[in-house]
Amino acid sequence: MKVVGFNGSARKDGNTAILIKYVFEELNKEGIDTELVQFAGKKVAGCTACRKCFELKDKQCAVKDDIINECIGKMLGAEGIILGSPIYFADITPPIKSLIDRAGYVAKANDDMFRRKVGAAVIAVRRAGAIHGFDSLNHFFFISQMIVPGSHYWNIGIGRDKGEVEKDEEGKQIMKTLGQNMSWLLRKLYQ
Ligand SMILES: Cc1cc2nc3c(=O)[nH]c(=O)nc-3n(C[C@H](O)[C@H](O)[C@H](O)COP(=O)(O)O)c2cc1C
C-alpha cells in the first residue's frame, strides 16, 4: 500500500513538508509506503479549460509540459493521497490549486478514477486562513468520492520560518493521530 503526498509550498522542506512527514512516519510504522512530491521550484500551469480530458478520457491532462501528469500517475498508483499547502493570503497556493483543478477534472472525465482512495489535507500557517485552506483542499477529496479520515483537531500546524512548526507540539500530535487514523482506514479498505 502506498500514500503519496504533495507539498504545494514554494519552499522545499519547509513547515508543510515537516507536517506531512509526521503523518508519513505513522504510515511507515504500519508498513505503508510513502512518497513526497514537492512543487517548490517546479513549473506548474493552471487548468486551461480545454476539456480535452473529457474528449480523450485517457487519464491524462492535455497540458503535457509540466509535472501534473506525473502527479496524476502517482495518485492513480497510490491508495492514499495527501494534499499539503501553506497558507498564502488566507488560502492554498497556486500549484496545489492547479493540481486540484487539473487532476480533479481528469478524474471526473474518467469515471471518478480516485473514487474510494483515502485523502487527507495538511496545512501550515503562521496565523490566519488555515480553515479556509483546509476546506479548499477537502473539496477535492469529497467531490472525487474519496474517503477522508480525521484527527483530534483539524490538520493544521503553526509556524512561520522554516522549521518553526517543530515547536508546535499540538500540531505535530495532530499529524501523528492523522497518520494513525489514515493507516487504520487504509487497512480496513484495502487489506
Ligand atoms: C506569500 C505568502 C503569503 C502568506 N500568507 C499568509 C496568511 O494569509 N496567513 C498566515 O497565517 N500565514 C501566511 N503566510 C505564512 C505561511 O503560511 C507560513 O510561513 C507557513 O509556515 C509556510 O509553510 P512552508 O514552510 O511549508 O512554506 C504567507 C507566506 C507567504 C510566503
The ligand as a Tripos MOL2 file, in Angstrom:
@<TRIPOS>MOLECULE
LIG
   31    33     1     0     0
SMALL
NO_CHARGES

@<TRIPOS>ATOM
      1 C1          3.0810   34.9630    0.0140 C.3       1 LIG1
      2 C2          2.8080   34.4720    1.3920 C.ar      1 LIG1
      3 C3          1.5670   34.7190    1.9450 C.ar      1 LIG1
      4 C4          1.2770   34.2750    3.2430 C.ar      1 LIG1
      5 N1          0.0230   34.4920    3.7410 N.ar      1 LIG1
      6 C5         -0.2820   34.0440    4.9800 C.ar      1 LIG1
      7 C6         -1.5970   34.2180    5.5000 C.ar      1 LIG1
      8 O1         -2.5020   34.7190    4.8630 O.2       1 LIG1
      9 N2         -1.8410   33.7710    6.7530 N.ar      1 LIG1
     10 C7         -0.8640   33.2030    7.5400 C.ar      1 LIG1
     11 O2         -1.1460   32.8430    8.6490 O.2       1 LIG1
     12 N3          0.3770   32.9850    7.0460 N.ar      1 LIG1
     13 C8          0.6880   33.3850    5.7820 C.ar      1 LIG1
     14 N4          1.9520   33.1520    5.2730 N.ar      1 LIG1
     15 C9          2.9350   32.4070    6.1070 C.3       1 LIG1
     16 C10         2.9980   30.9130    5.7550 C.3       1 LIG1
     17 O3          1.7330   30.3230    5.7010 O.3       1 LIG1
     18 C11         3.8550   30.1880    6.8130 C.3       1 LIG1
     19 O4          5.1500   30.7610    6.8480 O.3       1 LIG1
     20 C12         3.9660   28.7020    6.5590 C.3       1 LIG1
     21 O5          4.5230   28.0770    7.7000 O.3       1 LIG1
     22 C13         4.8550   28.3880    5.3470 C.3       1 LIG1
     23 O6          4.9500   26.9940    5.1490 O.3       1 LIG1
     24 P1          6.1780   26.3690    4.3170 P.3       1 LIG1
     25 O7          7.3890   26.4450    5.2280 O.co2     1 LIG1
     26 O8          5.7660   24.9570    4.0380 O.co2     1 LIG1
     27 O9          6.3270   27.1790    3.0940 O.co2     1 LIG1
     28 C14         2.2690   33.5750    3.9870 C.ar      1 LIG1
     29 C15         3.5110   33.3290    3.4090 C.ar      1 LIG1
     30 C16         3.7870   33.7610    2.1280 C.ar      1 LIG1
     31 C17         5.1310   33.4710    1.5000 C.3       1 LIG1
@<TRIPOS>BOND
     1     1     2 1
     2     2     3 ar
     3     2    30 ar
     4     3     4 ar
     5     4     5 ar
     6     4    28 ar
     7     5     6 ar
     8     6     7 ar
     9     6    13 1
    10     7     8 2
    11     7     9 ar
    12     9    10 ar
    13    10    11 2
    14    10    12 ar
    15    12    13 ar
    16    13    14 ar
    17    14    15 1
    18    14    28 ar
    19    15    16 1
    20    16    17 1
    21    16    18 1
    22    18    19 1
    23    18    20 1
    24    20    21 1
    25    20    22 1
    26    22    23 1
    27    23    24 1
    28    24    25 2
    29    24    26 1
    30    24    27 1
    31    28    29 ar
    32    29    30 ar
    33    30    31 1
@<TRIPOS>SUBSTRUCTURE
     1 LIG1         1 GROUP 0 **** ****
